[in-house]
């Protein structure tokens, strides 16, 4: 049972999806901070509302909190560095020992001259779509 769970966790697709999800969550935090700290105050400034002080400036009585956005940006960069060095680098080296390349450049492909498919492996001699000879 534990070996099966380990095999499940070490599947390449699962780790790629997990890293993508973490990046998306961190990016959503950055976007939320941008909208809460910059866009919303600008909209409220057109309305004439007021808010508290902090690092930023005031437009028509509405405070644009630049400090909160910079803080979220720094958080995003630090978070992505931690994800890269704690998850991606060890996983990439583990998969390289297993003989699989992950988080690297895509494999080389070539184009079929007859049907113009571009997803043929570089070593292919026949097109998998139209069965024509590929040089």
Beta strands, then each sheet from edge to edge (+ up, - down):
strand 1: 56-59
strand 2: 62-65
strand 3: 109-110
strand 4: 120-121
sheet 1: 1+ 2-
sheet 2: 3+ 4-
end
